[in-house]
């Protein structure tokens, strides 16, 4: 069975496994609000499906995700699902902060706490907001051509809105990545513990499915308890408080940019990122 919306496809490749696919390859799976909420609906449906024990997140095309589609705007395509949203219609910083609390940090937290194991399968480039699709997942399998970056300090903000960098990379490597706008290849991401496995690109789908099938052989309740235990351990380390603080600082950056440039991002950022890519 295959189910498709405009930007998301669901497949059922093996017993107990649902595969949710980002299906906007012509835009390198850039994330419009519509894509994010179609993804949320597909993940929620798989979570509610008693026949599904493991959820795989994958992507069509050469790249996993190029990040936020800033040209798509900041209007919710549906009612809020992650927060009891207030202020979405407010002008200025208040409205944009409410949007990011719901559509960015809110959705990521919701996905992070799906009560079933989740596996992300990444190839090619994952840039900035693309990390917000990978990092809430429990396990990441990367193709050997995968790269990861968060260059958005060039836009006058601190980093992507799901700011788990210190947990994913360690504090010092996270700082260097953000300060320089550099790129992690699959090998370094694996060494840092951000990526569980690296496989040849041609074997990515098969290797990810094999891991999902292996996990699906275990009792669903045991898997749920193990996941909750690890997530609560992260919470005890202060991850949730850190996320709230980072999002507030992120929106301070947006407000500063609006005051300085009449834009939520520093318009010089694109040139800074291009110049950095050439060094």
MARKOL-377871 format. One record per residue (C-alpha): y, z, x; residue number from 0; residue in one letter. Coordinates in pm, whole numbers, always signed. Each point is the difference from the previous one (the first is absolute). Last residue first. Example, Ala and Ser with C-alpha at 12.3 -4.5 7.8 and 13.67 -1.06 7.14 Angstrom:
% residues 2
SITE; c2; c3; c1; n; res
SITE; -106; +714; +1367; 1; S
SITE; -344; +66; -137; 0; A
This chain:
% residues 279
SITE; c2; c3; c1; n; res
SITE; +2836; +100; +3713; 278; X
SITE; +3; -273; -268; 277; X
SITE; -111; +227; -284; 276; X
SITE; +287; +236; +79; 275; X
SITE; +253; -277; -55; 274; X
SITE; -150; -83; -338; 273; X
SITE; +6; +368; -102; 272; X
SITE; +364; +43; +106; 271; X
SITE; +91; -322; -182; 270; X
SITE; -161; +127; -320; 269; X
SITE; +174; +333; +34; 268; X
SITE; +357; -125; +14; 267; X
SITE; +21; +16; -380; 266; X
SITE; -36; +381; +12; 265; X
SITE; -205; +73; -310; 264; X
SITE; +99; +137; -342; 263; X
SITE; +288; -250; -7; 262; X
SITE; +376; +43; -42; 261; X
SITE; +22; +9; +383; 260; X
SITE; +136; +342; +98; 259; X
SITE; -18; +197; -325; 258; X
SITE; -317; -179; -113; 257; X
SITE; -150; +55; +344; 256; X
SITE; +74; +372; -12; 255; X
SITE; -162; +28; -342; 254; X
SITE; -311; -181; +124; 253; X
SITE; -25; +228; +304; 252; X
SITE; +35; +305; -224; 251; X
SITE; -279; -156; -201; 250; X
SITE; -230; +7; +301; 249; X
SITE; +104; +359; +68; 248; X
SITE; -108; +99; -351; 247; X
SITE; -324; -195; +44; 246; X
SITE; -64; +178; +331; 245; X
SITE; +50; +342; -158; 244; X
SITE; -239; -68; -287; 243; X
SITE; -263; -138; +238; 242; X
SITE; +30; +302; +230; 241; X
SITE; -52; +235; -294; 240; X
SITE; -315; -192; -96; 239; X
SITE; -137; -1; +355; 238; X
SITE; +50; +370; +60; 237; X
SITE; -316; +77; +199; 236; X
SITE; -149; +159; -311; 235; X
SITE; +50; -334; -176; 234; X
SITE; -203; -172; +269; 233; X
SITE; -280; +251; -54; 232; X
SITE; +30; -59; -375; 231; X
SITE; -65; -368; +65; 230; X
SITE; -310; +79; +208; 229; X
SITE; -144; +230; -266; 228; X
SITE; +83; -241; -281; 227; X
SITE; -186; -280; +175; 226; X
SITE; -308; +215; +62; 225; X
SITE; -3; +117; -361; 224; X
SITE; +24; -354; -134; 223; X
SITE; -278; -124; +226; 222; X
SITE; -226; +287; -110; 221; X
SITE; +76; -84; -361; 220; X
SITE; -85; -367; +42; 219; X
SITE; -341; +68; +155; 218; X
SITE; -66; -220; +305; 217; X
SITE; -120; -363; -6; 216; X
SITE; +359; -114; -61; 215; X
SITE; +87; +92; +360; 214; X
SITE; -252; -247; +143; 213; X
SITE; +110; -267; -247; 212; X
SITE; +364; +47; +105; 211; X
SITE; -91; -26; +368; 210; X
SITE; -192; -323; -61; 209; X
SITE; +292; -134; -205; 208; X
SITE; +243; +62; +285; 207; X
SITE; -229; -171; +249; 206; X
SITE; -50; -301; -227; 205; X
SITE; +370; -44; -72; 204; X
SITE; +107; +36; +362; 203; X
SITE; -270; -216; +160; 202; X
SITE; +211; -311; +67; 201; X
SITE; +279; +220; +134; 200; X
SITE; -229; +155; +260; 199; X
SITE; -34; +375; -64; 198; X
SITE; +210; +306; +79; 197; X
SITE; -95; +335; -158; 196; X
SITE; +164; +326; -109; 195; X
SITE; +366; -96; +43; 194; X
SITE; +279; +258; +25; 193; X
SITE; -203; +201; +252; 192; X
SITE; +234; -58; +293; 191; X
SITE; -265; -200; +187; 190; X
SITE; -58; -215; -308; 189; X
SITE; +371; -75; -39; 188; X
SITE; +4; -84; +372; 187; X
SITE; -281; -253; -41; 186; X
SITE; +136; -149; -322; 185; X
SITE; +334; -84; +155; 184; X
SITE; +300; +224; -48; 183; X
SITE; +340; -169; -9; 182; X
SITE; +341; +121; +110; 181; X
SITE; +313; +76; -203; 180; X
SITE; +126; +187; +305; 179; X
SITE; +100; +340; -142; 178; X
SITE; -257; -12; -281; 177; X
SITE; -297; -84; +222; 176; X
SITE; +117; +242; +270; 175; X
SITE; +40; +282; -250; 174; X
SITE; -342; -62; -153; 173; X
SITE; -159; -3; +345; 172; X
SITE; +154; +340; +75; 171; X
SITE; -86; +164; -334; 170; X
SITE; -359; -114; -43; 169; X
SITE; -88; -338; -148; 168; X
SITE; -122; +50; -357; 167; X
SITE; +105; +363; -45; 166; X
SITE; +344; -45; +159; 165; X
SITE; +50; -330; -186; 164; X
SITE; -62; +145; -346; 163; X
SITE; +335; -120; -135; 162; X
SITE; -88; -168; -328; 161; X
SITE; +356; -138; -31; 160; X
SITE; -16; -227; +301; 159; X
SITE; +211; +90; +302; 158; X
SITE; +317; +193; +84; 157; X
SITE; +265; -226; -153; 156; X
SITE; +280; -200; +166; 155; X
SITE; -155; -345; -43; 154; X
SITE; -113; -14; +364; 153; X
SITE; -177; +331; -69; 152; X
SITE; -214; -235; -209; 151; X
SITE; -236; -117; +274; 150; X
SITE; -321; +151; -143; 149; X
SITE; -286; -190; +163; 148; X
SITE; -375; -64; -19; 147; X
SITE; -212; -277; +150; 146; X
SITE; -340; -136; -102; 145; X
SITE; -171; -278; +196; 144; X
SITE; -315; +207; +67; 143; X
SITE; -36; +49; -373; 142; X
SITE; +66; +353; -118; 141; X
SITE; -204; +244; -206; 140; X
SITE; +209; +287; -137; 139; X
SITE; -147; +307; -170; 138; X
SITE; +146; +243; -254; 137; X
SITE; +274; -223; -142; 136; X
SITE; +354; +140; -33; 135; X
SITE; +82; -149; +343; 134; X
SITE; -87; -362; -74; 133; X
SITE; +226; -81; -296; 132; X
SITE; +300; +182; +142; 131; X
SITE; -64; -173; +332; 130; X
SITE; +89; -327; -172; 129; X
SITE; +347; +145; -55; 128; X
SITE; +69; -43; +373; 127; X
SITE; -208; -297; +118; 126; X
SITE; -374; -53; -12; 125; X
SITE; -77; -317; +189; 124; X
SITE; -334; -171; +32; 123; X
SITE; -298; +158; -169; 122; X
SITE; -44; +329; -185; 121; X
SITE; -284; +144; -211; 120; X
SITE; +92; +326; -170; 119; X
SITE; -275; +236; -115; 118; X
SITE; +27; +247; -287; 117; X
SITE; -231; +290; -81; 116; X
SITE; +32; +127; -358; 115; X
SITE; +229; +261; -154; 114; X
SITE; +313; -214; +47; 113; X
SITE; +226; +245; +185; 112; X
SITE; +149; -240; +256; 111; X
SITE; +60; -252; -278; 110; X
SITE; +219; +240; -198; 109; X
SITE; +184; +105; +313; 108; X
SITE; +70; -364; +82; 107; X
SITE; +117; -69; -355; 106; X
SITE; +251; +286; +10; 105; X
SITE; +129; -77; +349; 104; X
SITE; +80; -362; -84; 103; X
SITE; +39; -76; -370; 102; X
SITE; +89; +345; -135; 101; X
SITE; +200; +185; +266; 100; X
SITE; +133; -338; +116; 99; X
SITE; +137; -83; -346; 98; X
SITE; +156; +345; -46; 97; X
SITE; +172; -35; +338; 96; X
SITE; +133; -340; -105; 95; X
SITE; +145; +141; -320; 94; X
SITE; +171; +294; +168; 93; X
SITE; +132; -207; +291; 92; X
SITE; +211; -223; -219; 91; X
SITE; -17; -26; -375; 90; X
SITE; -237; +204; -217; 89; X
SITE; -262; -195; -195; 88; X
SITE; -296; +149; +185; 87; X
SITE; +149; +347; -39; 86; X
SITE; -310; +186; -107; 85; X
SITE; -359; -90; +68; 84; X
SITE; -282; +229; -96; 83; X
SITE; -180; -135; +305; 82; X
SITE; -288; -228; +90; 81; X
SITE; -37; -212; -314; 80; X
SITE; +353; -113; -82; 79; X
SITE; +19; -247; -293; 78; X
SITE; -35; -364; +93; 77; X
SITE; +156; -270; +217; 76; X
SITE; +214; +257; +185; 75; X
SITE; +325; -148; +129; 74; X
SITE; +80; -5; +371; 73; X
SITE; +55; -361; +95; 72; X
SITE; -239; -280; +89; 71; X
SITE; +212; -119; +293; 70; X
SITE; -95; +312; +197; 69; X
SITE; -367; -101; +0; 68; X
SITE; -131; +313; +169; 67; X
SITE; -256; -36; +278; 66; X
SITE; -147; -306; +173; 65; X
SITE; -348; +87; -125; 64; X
SITE; -363; -55; +106; 63; X
SITE; +68; -324; +184; 62; X
SITE; -192; -328; +32; 61; X
SITE; -66; -45; -370; 60; X
SITE; -147; +219; -271; 59; X
SITE; +7; +378; +23; 58; X
SITE; -244; +290; -20; 57; X
SITE; -23; +343; -166; 56; X
SITE; -356; +129; -42; 55; X
SITE; -85; +262; -264; 54; X
SITE; -319; +210; +17; 53; X
SITE; -203; +165; -278; 52; X
SITE; +57; -247; -283; 51; X
SITE; -234; +2; -302; 50; X
SITE; +196; +282; -165; 49; X
SITE; +309; -223; -13; 48; X
SITE; +308; +226; -17; 47; X
SITE; +74; -34; +371; 46; X
SITE; -52; -377; -21; 45; X
SITE; +247; -21; -289; 44; X
SITE; +249; +215; +189; 43; X
SITE; -27; -221; +308; 42; X
SITE; +56; -313; -209; 41; X
SITE; +297; +152; -184; 40; X
SITE; +153; +118; +328; 39; X
SITE; -38; -345; +151; 38; X
SITE; +170; -156; -301; 37; X
SITE; +270; +263; +45; 36; X
SITE; +55; -86; +365; 35; X
SITE; -13; -376; -58; 34; X
SITE; +259; +18; -277; 33; X
SITE; +228; +221; +209; 32; X
SITE; -7; -277; +262; 31; X
SITE; -208; +59; +308; 30; X
SITE; -33; -285; +247; 29; X
SITE; -359; -123; +5; 28; X
SITE; +71; -252; +279; 27; X
SITE; +224; -180; -251; 26; X
SITE; -243; -294; -37; 25; X
SITE; -280; +255; +23; 24; X
SITE; +87; +175; -329; 23; X
SITE; -348; +114; -101; 22; X
SITE; -29; +361; +115; 21; X
SITE; -369; +65; -65; 20; X
SITE; -172; +294; -170; 19; X
SITE; -371; +24; +78; 18; X
SITE; -207; +230; -221; 17; X
SITE; -326; +141; +138; 16; X
SITE; -277; +191; -182; 15; X
SITE; -241; -292; +1; 14; X
SITE; +136; -275; +219; 13; X
SITE; +278; -262; +7; 12; X
SITE; +188; +110; -313; 11; X
SITE; +326; -193; +23; 10; X
SITE; +352; +83; -111; 9; X
SITE; +290; -235; +65; 8; X
SITE; +368; +90; +33; 7; X
SITE; +324; -202; +6; 6; X
SITE; +20; -177; -337; 5; X
SITE; -293; +183; -153; 4; X
SITE; -367; -71; +70; 3; X
SITE; -334; +148; -105; 2; X
SITE; -322; -113; +166; 1; X
SITE; -347; +92; -121; 0; X
